[in-house]
């Protein structure tokens, strides 16, 4: 390549021709409004020389693939199917009343893929490549347009003089490395695409492709173009014209700021909006399905209202899009007609240029006036039903979110004022977060006497002051309710106290004696046997000094909430050995039965072995260092089979059964 010579194309299109082509560009470009032909004003016309490199050279491509030839063939096979036959012999494929299932052998047709041949194919491509690339190795819409025009016209290049470049903006920057790299990439991609179309067989696998090239820049060409900057409706645009071909232009962005709306824009916007609303509605439906079981009814009604409104917007946009589509089609026809008139006048050489411009301005002025009137009528026709729909939707929403809740709130207040507390609680709960409905629910619960629920609600709302205020009342309420339950029980009844199930052993006018049977809480590692294993003092000969007594009247008693602790009575307990020795009395709230003084309860337990059918301990000493246990399952002598624990092995079948007297006065 001769570095001293500049080759390319000289400007053969004049600036006046560009001005003429500019009007043709405005008239012939579909997206540009008709009024632009008279309203657009050229600001600047500038000559440019764009530098391009011709990159060429040989390349070699090796490729290989495991090619497979196959075809699909039809075959038949025997199968058994069930049909249903009625009494007339008519066959059905599904069960009907009065039909009998019958199995029969049938011939069916299937299809399978048969591989005819598998062959490893390896081939090589040797060829030459030539491509025009921007000298900076960049790809832009403008450079692609210039390359396409230059390659299409097959114009003969010539040497350019310094005068050819006078008054031109010239691209002189070069990046030969990027040019050759871009040529290599383009050629490789094109070759790869071609290879994949010529691979034999129906399909292939294990594909390999190796590409090598030796590209060099052989020539550089300067291509002339005009850059035209113009204004339209107070905005600036640009368009490029070929410097050697008359009537050839390129523009990335066309004017869209006309007062006359472009055909298709409104309908496209509406159709796009309908898709957006549809997606939102679908997402809301999925959300409703996911949270439906965990949300209050008021929340779900609100969500359903939103879903219906969005669905209405989707339908409205879809219908309006169809209407505007027809309107846009009519508008597009008017644009075409007006542009045809303007084009005919502009190319009428029998008129002077001044007359042509005047007539074009008159046509545009008339067209704009007509479009303005049509647009106003269209807006009125669309605006009235749109406003009506919005008013209806707004009315529904206002009624749903404001008026109806206001009425329901007023009715709920009347229920509360009239002493219908349960109905008031339900009414305020249905209002959800409307105004102070939650506080009203708490007030109604307090008035109803349900302090526990009221406290929980106040804590949920973060009102700890109110929660503390009603805590003592809640305890009193729980105590009263527990006493009422106790008064209704009978000897032998099973009741729940804290995390334990208990049986009533005795009932007096103002108190009941209960025995805990089993742990019923959520900690599955806990049971009364576990308590015994960890706390029973085997070496104590006295209930008074035993660690199990200290545990039951200490840590074990603390497990129960205050309302239960208020019911547990402290009792004087006699402690007598089996031999009749009196060890005095102790004061206890929680205790074990005595094998001597509580024999009637033990006899009742033994008689009713369904309640307790395992060995249990008492507080009665059997000797100097042991305590007595009662074997309920092996009761022989009428007093219980008493063992000295010091003589037995510890077994999981030995339990303690804590007892307590509860106040029911």
ZAMARGU-4260 file (C-alpha; in steps of 0.2 Angstrom, whole numbers, plus 5000, padded with zeros to 4 digits):
<rodrens>
0) 5000/5000/5000 | 5007/5017/4995 | 5007/5028/5011 | 5009/5044/5001 | 4993/5043/4990
5) 4975/5046/4996 | 4962/5036/4987 | 4943/5037/4988 | 4929/5046/4980 | 4927/5064/4977
10) 4911/5074/4981 | 4900/5073/4966 | 4884/5079/4975 | 4882/5098/4978 | 4876/5106/4993
15) 4860/5112/4983 | 4856/5094/4979 | 4858/5089/4997 | 4845/5103/5001 | 4833/5096/4988
20) 4836/5078/4994 | 4833/5084/5012 | 4815/5089/5008 | 4813/5072/4999 | 4820/5063/5015
25) 4806/5072/5025 | 4793/5067/5013 | 4798/5050/5009 | 4802/5044/5027 | 4786/5036/5034
30) 4788/5041/5052 | 4791/5059/5049 | 4775/5070/5050 | 4769/5079/5034 | 4771/5096/5042
35) 4790/5093/5044 | 4792/5096/5025 | 4789/5115/5028 | 4793/5117/5047 | 4810/5109/5047
40) 4825/5121/5045 | 4843/5116/5041 | 4855/5123/5053 | 4871/5117/5046 | 4878/5106/5031
45) 4895/5100/5033 | 4906/5089/5022 | 4915/5074/5030 | 4927/5061/5023 | 4926/5045/5033
50) 4942/5034/5031 | 4940/5015/5028 | 4952/5001/5027 | 4951/4987/5015 | 4957/4971/5024
55) 4960/4956/5014 | 4970/4940/5014 | 4969/4921/5014 | 4961/4910/5028 | 4960/4892/5032
60) 4946/4883/5042 | 4947/4865/5048 | 4931/4857/5055 | 4926/4840/5060 | 4910/4832/5066
65) 4902/4815/5069 | 4888/4815/5056 | 4873/4805/5058 | 4860/4800/5045 | 4843/4794/5052
70) 4825/4793/5047 | 4809/4790/5056 | 4799/4774/5051 | 4782/4767/5055 | 4779/4750/5063
75) 4764/4741/5071 | 4762/4731/5087 | 4749/4722/5097 | 4742/4729/5113 | 4727/4726/5124
80) 4714/4740/5128 | 4698/4740/5138 | 4682/4746/5130 | 4664/4747/5138 | 4650/4738/5129
85) 4631/4740/5133 | 4618/4727/5131 | 4616/4731/5112 | 4634/4728/5108 | 4639/4746/5106
90) 4656/4750/5112 | 4662/4766/5122 | 4679/4772/5127 | 4673/4777/5144 | 4662/4769/5157
95) 4643/4772/5156 | 4629/4766/5166 | 4624/4749/5160 | 4641/4745/5151 | 4653/4731/5154
100) 4672/4732/5153 | 4679/4721/5140 | 4697/4718/5136 | 4702/4715/5118 | 4718/4714/5107
105) 4721/4729/5095 | 4734/4733/5082 | 4743/4750/5085 | 4755/4761/5075 | 4771/4768/5082
110) 4785/4778/5076 | 4804/4776/5079 | 4820/4784/5074 | 4832/4772/5064 | 4850/4777/5062
115) 4856/4773/5044 | 4874/4778/5045 | 4886/4787/5057 | 4902/4794/5049 | 4916/4805/5056
120) 4918/4819/5043 | 4934/4831/5043 | 4936/4844/5030 | 4946/4860/5026 | 4942/4876/5018
125) 4955/4887/5010 | 4949/4904/5003 | 4952/4922/5002 | 4943/4936/5011 | 4941/4955/5008
130) 4931/4967/5018 | 4929/4986/5020 | 4931/4991/5039 | 4931/5008/5047 | 4949/5013/5049
135) 4947/5015/5068 | 4941/4997/5069 | 4924/5002/5076 | 4906/4997/5071 | 4892/5010/5070
140) 4876/5012/5061 | 4884/5026/5050 | 4899/5016/5046 | 4889/5000/5041 | 4878/5011/5030
145) 4893/5019/5021 | 4901/5001/5019 | 4885/4995/5012 | 4883/5009/4999 | 4901/5008/4994
150) 4900/4989/4991 | 4884/4990/4982 | 4888/5004/4970 | 4905/4996/4965 | 4911/5014/4962
155) 4929/5016/4955 | 4940/5025/4967 | 4953/5038/4962 | 4967/5048/4969 | 4962/5063/4979
160) 4971/5080/4979 | 4972/5092/4994 | 4959/5102/4986 | 4946/5088/4987 | 4949/5089/5006
165) 4947/5108/5007 | 4933/5113/5019 | 4930/5095/5025 | 4930/5086/5042 | 4942/5072/5039
170) 4944/5056/5049 | 4962/5052/5050 | 4963/5041/5065 | 4969/5023/5062 | 4969/5007/5072
175) 4976/4994/5061 | 4977/4981/5075 | 4958/4983/5078 | 4954/4982/5060 | 4963/4966/5057
180) 4956/4958/5073 | 4938/4964/5067 | 4941/4956/5050 | 4947/4940/5058 | 4931/4939/5069
185) 4919/4944/5055 | 4927/4931/5043 | 4928/4917/5057 | 4909/4920/5062 | 4904/4920/5043
190) 4914/4904/5040 | 4907/4895/5055 | 4889/4899/5050 | 4893/4893/5033 | 4901/4877/5039
195) 4886/4873/5050 | 4875/4873/5035 | 4885/4861/5025 | 4888/4847/5038 | 4881/4831/5031
200) 4868/4820/5039 | 4852/4824/5049 | 4862/4829/5064 | 4879/4829/5071 | 4890/4829/5087
205) 4908/4831/5093 | 4909/4847/5082 | 4927/4855/5081 | 4932/4871/5072 | 4949/4878/5070
210) 4952/4895/5060 | 4967/4903/5055 | 4969/4919/5044 | 4983/4931/5038 | 4974/4947/5035
215) 4982/4963/5030 | 4977/4981/5026 | 4979/4983/5007 | 4971/4999/5003 | 4963/5014/5012
220) 4948/5024/5005 | 4941/5041/5009 | 4922/5040/5007 | 4913/5057/5006 | 4897/5061/5016
225) 4886/5076/5021 | 4881/5079/5039 | 4865/5089/5039 | 4859/5096/5056 | 4841/5103/5057
230) 4828/5109/5069 | 4810/5104/5070 | 4798/5109/5084 | 4812/5117/5094 | 4822/5100/5094
235) 4838/5097/5084 | 4841/5081/5073 | 4854/5076/5060 | 4854/5066/5044 | 4868/5060/5033
240) 4868/5060/5014 | 4880/5052/5002 | 4893/5063/4994 | 4894/5054/4978 | 4876/5047/4976
245) 4861/5059/4974 | 4845/5054/4984 | 4854/5042/4997 | 4852/5046/5015 | 4854/5039/5032
250) 4846/5044/5049 | 4846/5034/5066 | 4833/5045/5074 | 4818/5053/5065 | 4808/5068/5072
255) 4794/5062/5084 | 4789/5079/5093 | 4776/5084/5081 | 4760/5092/5087 | 4752/5079/5075
260) 4752/5062/5084 | 4761/5049/5074 | 4750/5034/5068 | 4752/5019/5078 | 4760/5027/5093
265) 4745/5028/5104 | 4739/5011/5099 | 4756/5003/5103 | 4756/5012/5120 | 4739/5005/5124
270) 4743/4988/5119 | 4760/4989/5129 | 4750/4995/5144 | 4737/4981/5142 | 4752/4968/5143
275) 4759/4977/5158 | 4742/4977/5167 | 4740/4958/5162 | 4757/4954/5170 | 4753/4964/5186
280) 4736/4955/5187 | 4743/4938/5185 | 4756/4942/5198 | 4742/4948/5210 | 4732/4932/5207
285) 4748/4922/5211 | 4751/4932/5227 | 4732/4930/5232 | 4734/4911/5230 | 4750/4911/5241
290) 4744/4921/5255 | 4725/4918/5255 | 4725/4906/5270 | 4736/4917/5281 | 4727/4934/5278
295) 4711/4941/5286 | 4696/4943/5275 | 4697/4962/5274 | 4714/4961/5267 | 4709/4948/5254
300) 4694/4959/5249 | 4706/4974/5246 | 4717/4963/5236 | 4703/4956/5226 | 4697/4974/5223
305) 4714/4979/5216 | 4714/4963/5205 | 4697/4968/5198 | 4703/4986/5195 | 4719/4981/5186
310) 4709/4968/5176 | 4697/4982/5171 | 4712/4993/5166 | 4719/4978/5155 | 4702/4976/5146
315) 4700/4995/5144 | 4718/4996/5136 | 4715/4981/5125 | 4698/4988/5118 | 4705/5006/5117
320) 4721/4999/5108 | 4709/4991/5095 | 4700/5007/5093 | 4715/5017/5091 | 4723/5004/5079
325) 4708/5008/5067 | 4710/5026/5070 | 4729/5025/5067 | 4726/5016/5051 | 4714/5030/5045
330) 4727/5043/5050 | 4741/5034/5041 | 4731/5034/5026 | 4728/5053/5027 | 4747/5055/5030
335) 4751/5046/5014 | 4739/5056/5004 | 4745/5073/5010 | 4763/5067/5008 | 4759/5062/4990
340) 4752/5079/4987 | 4767/5088/4994 | 4779/5077/4984 | 4769/5080/4968 | 4770/5099/4971
345) 4788/5099/4976 | 4794/5090/4960 | 4782/5100/4948 | 4796/5110/4939 | 4782/5120/4930
350) 4780/5130/4945 | 4794/5142/4953 | 4802/5136/4969 | 4793/5150/4978 | 4776/5145/4972
355) 4779/5127/4976 | 4784/5131/4994 | 4769/5142/4996 | 4757/5129/4990 | 4766/5116/5001
360) 4763/5127/5016 | 4745/5130/5012 | 4742/5111/5011 | 4752/5108/5027 | 4742/5122/5036
365) 4725/5115/5030 | 4731/5097/5035 | 4737/5103/5053 | 4720/5112/5056 | 4710/5096/5051
370) 4721/5085/5061 | 4719/5097/5076 | 4700/5096/5074 | 4700/5077/5073 | 4711/5076/5088
375) 4700/5087/5098 | 4684/5076/5093 | 4694/5060/5097 | 4699/5066/5114 | 4681/5071/5118
380) 4675/5054/5113 | 4688/5045/5123 | 4689/5057/5137 | 4670/5056/5142 | 4669/5037/5143
385) 4686/5036/5151 | 4681/5049/5165 | 4665/5039/5167 | 4674/5023/5170 | 4687/5031/5182
390) 4672/5039/5191 | 4664/5022/5193 | 4680/5014/5198 | 4683/5028/5210 | 4666/5027/5217
395) 4667/5008/5220 | 4684/5011/5229 | 4678/5025/5239 | 4662/5015/5244 | 4673/5000/5248
400) 4687/5009/5257 | 4678/5024/5265 | 4659/5024/5265 | 4656/5005/5269 | 4670/5005/5283
405) 4663/5021/5290 | 4645/5014/5291 | 4652/4997/5298 | 4663/5007/5311 | 4647/5016/5317
410) 4637/5000/5318 | 4651/4992/5328 | 4652/5007/5340 | 4633/5005/5343 | 4635/4987/5347
415) 4649/4991/5359 | 4638/5005/5367 | 4623/4993/5369 | 4633/4979/5378 | 4634/4967/5363
420) 4652/4964/5366 | 4655/4948/5356 | 4646/4956/5341 | 4656/4972/5343 | 4673/4962/5344
425) 4668/4953/5327 | 4662/4969/5319 | 4678/4979/5323 | 4689/4964/5318 | 4681/4964/5301
430) 4687/4982/5299 | 4705/4977/5300 | 4716/4992/5301 | 4703/5005/5298 | 4705/5020/5310
435) 4707/5013/5328 | 4697/4997/5325 | 4711/4986/5334 | 4709/4997/5350 | 4691/4996/5349
440) 4692/4977/5348 | 4703/4977/5364 | 4690/4989/5373 | 4676/4977/5368 | 4687/4962/5374
445) 4690/4971/5391 | 4671/4975/5392 | 4667/4957/5388 | 4679/4951/5402 | 4691/4942/5391
450) 4707/4951/5398 | 4719/4937/5391 | 4714/4941/5373 | 4714/4960/5377 | 4732/4959/5384
455) 4738/4949/5369 | 4731/4962/5357 | 4738/4976/5367 | 4755/4968/5366 | 4753/4965/5348
460) 4750/4984/5345 | 4765/4988/5357 | 4754/4996/5370 | 4763/4988/5385 | 4755/5001/5397
465) 4738/4994/5394 | 4744/4976/5394 | 4751/4979/5412 | 4735/4988/5417 | 4724/4972/5413
470) 4737/4959/5418 | 4730/4958/5436 | 4712/4957/5430 | 4717/4944/5418 | 4724/4933/5432
475) 4709/4936/5443 | 4698/4931/5428 | 4709/4915/5425 | 4708/4911/5444 | 4689/4913/5444
480) 4687/4902/5428 | 4698/4889/5435 | 4688/4888/5451 | 4672/4887/5441 | 4680/4872/5432
485) 4685/4864/5448 | 4668/4866/5456 | 4660/4857/5441 | 4672/4842/5442 | 4669/4825/5451
490) 4680/4813/5459 | 4689/4803/5445 | 4688/4817/5433 | 4703/4821/5422 | 4708/4840/5421
495) 4722/4850/5414 | 4733/4861/5425 | 4747/4870/5417 | 4757/4857/5406 | 4750/4842/5415
500) 4735/4831/5415 | 4728/4827/5432 | 4715/4816/5441 | 4703/4822/5455 | 4706/4811/5470
505) 4694/4820/5482 | 4682/4835/5482 | 4676/4845/5497 | 4665/4861/5497 | 4679/4873/5495
510) 4694/4863/5488 | 4698/4848/5478 | 4713/4836/5479 | 4722/4832/5462 | 4736/4820/5457
515) 4746/4824/5441 | 4747/4809/5429 | 4757/4815/5415 | 4766/4829/5406 | 4757/4836/5391
520) 4768/4850/5386 | 4778/4853/5370 | 4795/4847/5378 | 4794/4828/5374 | 4810/4825/5385
525) 4799/4829/5400 | 4789/4817/5410 | 4786/4813/5428 | 4798/4798/5428 | 4812/4810/5422
530) 4808/4821/5437 | 4809/4807/5449 | 4826/4800/5442 | 4834/4817/5444 | 4827/4823/5461
535) 4822/4809/5472 | 4834/4807/5487 | 4835/4788/5490 | 4845/4790/5506 | 4834/4801/5515
540) 4823/4793/5528 | 4812/4808/5530 | 4800/4817/5518 | 4803/4833/5527 | 4822/4833/5523
545) 4821/4825/5506 | 4827/4834/5490 | 4811/4829/5481 | 4800/4839/5493 | 4812/4854/5490
550) 4811/4852/5472 | 4792/4850/5471 | 4789/4865/5482 | 4802/4875/5473 | 4807/4874/5455
555) 4793/4862/5450 | 4780/4874/5458 | 4787/4889/5449 | 4783/4881/5432 | 4765/4885/5435
560) 4758/4903/5430 | 4752/4915/5444 | 4734/4911/5441 | 4737/4893/5445 | 4748/4896/5460
565) 4735/4906/5468 | 4724/4891/5468 | 4736/4879/5476 | 4734/4878/5495 | 4747/4875/5508
570) 4742/4860/5518 | 4747/4852/5534 | 4753/4834/5530 | 4755/4820/5543 | 4770/4809/5541
575) 4768/4792/5549 | 4779/4777/5545 | 4772/4760/5541 | 4776/4754/5559 | 4765/4768/5565
580) 4779/4780/5571 | 4773/4798/5570 | 4786/4809/5562 | 4776/4825/5564 | 4768/4836/5551
585) 4775/4847/5536 | 4767/4861/5527 | 4767/4858/5508 | 4759/4864/5493 | 4765/4850/5482
590) 4767/4833/5490 | 4766/4814/5487 | 4753/4803/5494 | 4756/4794/5511 | 4755/4775/5511
595) 4747/4776/5528 | 4736/4792/5530 | 4731/4792/5511 | 4728/4774/5510 | 4710/4777/5503
600) 4716/4786/5488 | 4729/4773/5485 | 4716/4759/5486 | 4705/4770/5473 | 4720/4771/5462
605) 4724/4753/5463 | 4706/4748/5459 | 4706/4760/5444 | 4722/4754/5436 | 4717/4762/5420
610) 4722/4779/5427 | 4738/4773/5434 | 4745/4756/5430 | 4763/4757/5436 | 4774/4758/5451
615) 4773/4775/5460 | 4782/4782/5476 | 4774/4789/5492 | 4781/4801/5505 | 4780/4787/5518
620) 4797/4780/5525 | 4799/4761/5525 | 4815/4761/5535 | 4829/4771/5541 | 4836/4775/5524
625) 4823/4771/5511 | 4805/4777/5506 | 4790/4766/5501 | 4784/4763/5483 | 4767/4756/5478
630) 4766/4743/5464 | 4749/4746/5457 | 4750/4731/5445 | 4755/4719/5458 | 4743/4723/5472
635) 4740/4707/5483 | 4737/4711/5501 | 4725/4725/5501 | 4738/4738/5507 | 4748/4738/5492
640) 4764/4729/5488 | 4777/4740/5497 | 4795/4739/5492 | 4810/4747/5501 | 4819/4756/5487
645) 4836/4753/5495 | 4833/4734/5490 | 4828/4737/5472 | 4836/4743/5455 | 4831/4759/5448
650) 4819/4756/5433 | 4810/4768/5421 | 4794/4760/5427 | 4795/4770/5444 | 4786/4786/5444
655) 4781/4801/5456 | 4764/4808/5456 | 4764/4825/5463 | 4748/4830/5472 | 4740/4847/5477
660) 4724/4854/5485 | 4716/4867/5474 | 4705/4881/5481 | 4688/4881/5473 | 4679/4893/5485
</rodrens>
